[in-house]
């Protein structure tokens, strides 16, 4: 697993079409207050470049998290609230720093559900966060078609196209 991550980062960093890169962990099931959610960890300089912020900001410290709109509603939390998050028998107090347009392309039926923390935050909760996906932003001047074609040459069918702005706008469910 660690080799996949290291090799993937090297390959993507050598790609001239890549302008920004984030590593996203597999989700872990955690209890956020009394609500069970999928929690993703992210390692990126600017997580907000990959998950658009609706309110507040993306998490940048291990004791912070952002939630999708539906998960904010389900938990009764608001930006600025502190809550207990429990995973694998370990509990921590986290601050909700933002509402994000959280989207797992492999779980499109769960738009707006889940939480995002830093990768370190997920480790602090006792998870061993495995990275199996990367998110990229194309470099300035690179079209979607050009970037997609270049990534497909190296990664094959595992490359997914970006979610359209219309789909993100429709998250207001």
Secondary structure as a PSIPRED ss2 file (coil, helix, strand):
# PSIPRED VFORMAT (PSIPRED V4.0)

   1 X C   1.000  0.000  0.000
   2 X H   0.000  1.000  0.000
   3 X H   0.000  1.000  0.000
   4 X H   0.000  1.000  0.000
   5 X H   0.000  1.000  0.000
   6 X H   0.000  1.000  0.000
   7 X H   0.000  1.000  0.000
   8 X H   0.000  1.000  0.000
   9 X H   0.000  1.000  0.000
  10 X H   0.000  1.000  0.000
  11 X H   0.000  1.000  0.000
  12 X H   0.000  1.000  0.000
  13 X H   0.000  1.000  0.000
  14 X C   1.000  0.000  0.000
  15 X C   1.000  0.000  0.000
  16 X C   1.000  0.000  0.000
  17 X C   1.000  0.000  0.000
  18 X E   0.000  0.000  1.000
  19 X E   0.000  0.000  1.000
  20 X E   0.000  0.000  1.000
  21 X E   0.000  0.000  1.000
  22 X E   0.000  0.000  1.000
  23 X E   0.000  0.000  1.000
  24 X E   0.000  0.000  1.000
  25 X E   0.000  0.000  1.000
  26 X C   1.000  0.000  0.000
  27 X C   1.000  0.000  0.000
  28 X E   0.000  0.000  1.000
  29 X E   0.000  0.000  1.000
  30 X E   0.000  0.000  1.000
  31 X E   0.000  0.000  1.000
  32 X E   0.000  0.000  1.000
  33 X C   1.000  0.000  0.000
  34 X C   1.000  0.000  0.000
  35 X E   0.000  0.000  1.000
  36 X E   0.000  0.000  1.000
  37 X E   0.000  0.000  1.000
  38 X E   0.000  0.000  1.000
  39 X E   0.000  0.000  1.000
  40 X E   0.000  0.000  1.000
  41 X E   0.000  0.000  1.000
  42 X E   0.000  0.000  1.000
  43 X E   0.000  0.000  1.000
  44 X C   1.000  0.000  0.000
  45 X C   1.000  0.000  0.000
  46 X C   1.000  0.000  0.000
  47 X H   0.000  1.000  0.000
  48 X H   0.000  1.000  0.000
  49 X H   0.000  1.000  0.000
  50 X C   1.000  0.000  0.000
  51 X C   1.000  0.000  0.000
  52 X C   1.000  0.000  0.000
  53 X E   0.000  0.000  1.000
  54 X E   0.000  0.000  1.000
  55 X E   0.000  0.000  1.000
  56 X E   0.000  0.000  1.000
  57 X C   1.000  0.000  0.000
  58 X C   1.000  0.000  0.000
  59 X C   1.000  0.000  0.000
  60 X C   1.000  0.000  0.000
  61 X C   1.000  0.000  0.000
  62 X C   1.000  0.000  0.000
  63 X C   1.000  0.000  0.000
  64 X E   0.000  0.000  1.000
  65 X E   0.000  0.000  1.000
  66 X E   0.000  0.000  1.000
  67 X E   0.000  0.000  1.000
  68 X C   1.000  0.000  0.000
  69 X H   0.000  1.000  0.000
  70 X H   0.000  1.000  0.000
  71 X H   0.000  1.000  0.000
  72 X H   0.000  1.000  0.000
  73 X H   0.000  1.000  0.000
  74 X H   0.000  1.000  0.000
  75 X H   0.000  1.000  0.000
  76 X C   1.000  0.000  0.000
  77 X C   1.000  0.000  0.000
  78 X C   1.000  0.000  0.000
  79 X C   1.000  0.000  0.000
  80 X C   1.000  0.000  0.000
  81 X C   1.000  0.000  0.000
  82 X E   0.000  0.000  1.000
  83 X E   0.000  0.000  1.000
  84 X E   0.000  0.000  1.000
  85 X E   0.000  0.000  1.000
  86 X E   0.000  0.000  1.000
  87 X E   0.000  0.000  1.000
  88 X C   1.000  0.000  0.000
  89 X C   1.000  0.000  0.000
  90 X E   0.000  0.000  1.000
  91 X E   0.000  0.000  1.000
  92 X E   0.000  0.000  1.000
  93 X E   0.000  0.000  1.000
  94 X E   0.000  0.000  1.000
  95 X E   0.000  0.000  1.000
  96 X E   0.000  0.000  1.000
  97 X E   0.000  0.000  1.000
  98 X E   0.000  0.000  1.000
  99 X E   0.000  0.000  1.000
 100 X E   0.000  0.000  1.000
 101 X C   1.000  0.000  0.000
 102 X C   1.000  0.000  0.000
 103 X C   1.000  0.000  0.000
 104 X C   1.000  0.000  0.000
 105 X C   1.000  0.000  0.000
 106 X C   1.000  0.000  0.000
 107 X C   1.000  0.000  0.000
 108 X H   0.000  1.000  0.000
 109 X H   0.000  1.000  0.000
 110 X H   0.000  1.000  0.000
 111 X C   1.000  0.000  0.000
 112 X C   1.000  0.000  0.000
 113 X C   1.000  0.000  0.000
 114 X C   1.000  0.000  0.000
 115 X E   0.000  0.000  1.000
 116 X E   0.000  0.000  1.000
 117 X E   0.000  0.000  1.000
 118 X E   0.000  0.000  1.000
 119 X H   0.000  1.000  0.000
 120 X H   0.000  1.000  0.000
 121 X H   0.000  1.000  0.000
 122 X H   0.000  1.000  0.000
 123 X H   0.000  1.000  0.000
 124 X H   0.000  1.000  0.000
 125 X C   1.000  0.000  0.000
 126 X C   1.000  0.000  0.000
 127 X C   1.000  0.000  0.000
 128 X C   1.000  0.000  0.000
 129 X C   1.000  0.000  0.000
 130 X C   1.000  0.000  0.000
 131 X E   0.000  0.000  1.000
 132 X E   0.000  0.000  1.000
 133 X E   0.000  0.000  1.000
 134 X E   0.000  0.000  1.000
 135 X E   0.000  0.000  1.000
 136 X E   0.000  0.000  1.000
 137 X E   0.000  0.000  1.000
 138 X E   0.000  0.000  1.000
 139 X C   1.000  0.000  0.000
 140 X C   1.000  0.000  0.000
 141 X C   1.000  0.000  0.000
 142 X C   1.000  0.000  0.000
 143 X C   1.000  0.000  0.000
 144 X H   0.000  1.000  0.000
 145 X H   0.000  1.000  0.000
 146 X H   0.000  1.000  0.000
 147 X H   0.000  1.000  0.000
 148 X H   0.000  1.000  0.000
 149 X H   0.000  1.000  0.000
 150 X H   0.000  1.000  0.000
 151 X H   0.000  1.000  0.000
 152 X H   0.000  1.000  0.000
 153 X H   0.000  1.000  0.000
 154 X H   0.000  1.000  0.000
 155 X H   0.000  1.000  0.000
 156 X H   0.000  1.000  0.000
 157 X H   0.000  1.000  0.000
 158 X H   0.000  1.000  0.000
 159 X C   1.000  0.000  0.000
 160 X C   1.000  0.000  0.000
 161 X C   1.000  0.000  0.000
 162 X C   1.000  0.000  0.000
 163 X C   1.000  0.000  0.000
 164 X C   1.000  0.000  0.000
 165 X H   0.000  1.000  0.000
 166 X H   0.000  1.000  0.000
 167 X H   0.000  1.000  0.000
 168 X H   0.000  1.000  0.000
 169 X H   0.000  1.000  0.000
 170 X C   1.000  0.000  0.000
 171 X C   1.000  0.000  0.000
 172 X C   1.000  0.000  0.000
 173 X C   1.000  0.000  0.000
